[in-house]
């Protein structure tokens, strides 16, 4: 079921359930973020809503942050192949050309996904808007050598970028 479209003013006034439903795709499979934000309305701007939602994640503790990170699909991974991505992830990955990978690129992404998950225990996260598949692979190759702490931080920062893109798309920002 598709969430209703609202502008920010309308979103500030709807019921908590409608607010959560409207923002259900902003943080991948993590309704707890808009559930907390709903109690803190009204928001003066999309930027203020975004900042508050990011702050909710920042203060949630590592267990909830890891659950949020792990809710994200691998890039060009099994969920994409099986057609199991959220509508937002499908648009983002196809917009970056990940649905047009050559077999060699696809194999490279599978190898990088496995190496990254083995090393860090969570999927590689990248806000792919503005990247093509070559840039994504290069970013992936560079980040797999980082420390776990650096990648936890990078993953959250990328999730915040994804959330802002999704909020702007949803609310016309």
Helices and strands as residue ranges (DSSP letters): H 8-13, H 16-22, H 31-38, H 46-58, H 62-70, H 78-81, H 87-95, G 98-100, H 103-120, H 133-143, H 148-171
